[in-house]
Amino acid sequence: MGKKSKRFPKDVYEAELLRLQGELVQLQEWVKATQARVVIVFEGRDAAGKGGAIKRVVEHLNPRVARIVALPAPTERQRTQWYFQRYVEHLPAAGEIVLLDRSWYNRAGVERVMGFCTPREYTRFLRQCPIFEELLVEDGILLRKYWFSVSPDEQEKRFRERMDNPLKQWKLSPMDLESITRWDDYSQAKDDMLVHTDTETAPWTIVESEDKRRARLNMIAHLLGSIPWEPVDRPTFAMPDRGKGKGYVRPPREVDHEAPDHAASLLKG
């Protein structure tokens, strides 16, 4: 898919996103009913749109069923473990969906480029990763891997937006900015990663994310189409009659520590 110079229409985007999110809710019910286990890996360059896509996927889902895993840097103890070990404990149980906001592929990307792992650790990862993922799939886990692709110009534009927006500055780090100067290194790392880990058992799906709206719709539509779910009948509910009660009297409001009416102050002329 080539670049899209014109941004996807907002009205069409919002309508289709809502429809897809409705299907995601149905997918969630299918996962619960069939006791399926789903793992969705989100990878890509900094500012490629992974976080925004994850947010739209889970927006209407039950956090007890669909949970986001975004692990911090490993502790000293974790650095001595088998590399995949700290990810294993976050894998889903029956009836759960886990969304990995970055994953074990840190080793193939930032760790390799920034020198946070040794060449031996890196080559071991490339050898073990396909085996690890094959074991997950063989055990019945539905594994989906998405790589969000963005151009250098668009990435820089998004970094500048984060710099200028106090609400988004937390998304920016010195390592993010350094990725600009290491664009070719990250590109080579990504290409090498795909060669070794884009397997028939656990293939990568590339999401062109120059336009975030298109990326979100394309990623969610692909996810829904790649899992053999079907609508599940849900129980119907009837609102019960409140009844006359038992004479309960609420204590005076004066005894409560009530939040000040900040909203009312906004309406004063």
Residue, then its C-alpha position, 0 to 999 in steps of 0.5 A: m500500500g502506498k502513501k495516502s496524502k489525504r487523511f481518511p475522512k473523520d465521519v467515515y472513520e468514526a462510523e466504521l470504528l464504532r461498527l468494528q468495536g461492536e464486533l470486538v465486543q462480540l469477539q470478546e464474548w466468543v473468547k469467554a464462551t469458548q475459553a479461547r486464549v488470544v495474544i496480540v503483539f503490537e510492534g513498530r517504530d516509536a510514534a508509529g501509532k501502536g498505543g492509539a490502536i491498542k486504545r481503540v481495540v480495548e475501549h469497549l472491552n471488559p478489562r477483566v477479559a482484555r488486558i494490556v501488558a506494557l512491561p518496564a525495563p527488566t530488573e537485575r533479577q529478570r536479566t538473569q532469567w531465560y529471556f522469554q520467562r518474564y513474558v510467559e507469566h503474562l500470557p492469557a488463561a482461558g477466556e482472556i485476551v492479552l495485548l502486548d504493547r511491545s513484547w519479546y521483540n524488544r530484543a530484536g529491535v531496541e536491545r540490538v540497536m542500542g547495544f542492550c544485549t550481546p550479539r550472542e543473546y541476539t542470535r539466540f533470540l532469533r533462533q529461539c523466538p520461532i520455536f517459542e511462538e510455535l509452542l504457544v500456537e501448538d498449545g492453542i493460543l491464538l497469536r497475532k503479530y502487527w508491525f506498525s510502519v511509518s515514514p521518517d518524516e511522519q515520525e518526526k512530525r509526531f515527535r514534534e507534536r509531542m514536544d509541543n503538547p503538554l498532555k503528550q510530552w510523557k510519551l517522549s523520551p531521549m531514547d525515542l529521539e535517538s531513534i531518529t539518528r538511528w533510522d537505518d539501524y532500526s530499519q535493518a533490525k526490522d528487516d532481519m527480524l522479519v526474515h527470522t520470525d515471519t513464519e507460517t505458524a506465526p506470521w507478521t502483518i504489516v500495518e501502514s500507519e502514515d494515517k492513524r485512522r486508516a491504520r486503526l481500521n485496517m488493523i482491527a478489521h484484519l484481527l476480526g477477520s483472522i480469528p474464527w469467532e462467531p456471535v454468541d447468544r447472551p442472556t437477556f435481562a429484565m429490570p426488577d421492580r424496586g419495591k417499596g423498600k424497608g424504610y431506609v433513611r439516608p443520613p444527612r448529606e452534611v456528614d459526608h465529605e462531598a467533592p466541591d462543585h467545581a463544575a458549577s463554578l464554570l457556569k458563573g458569569 
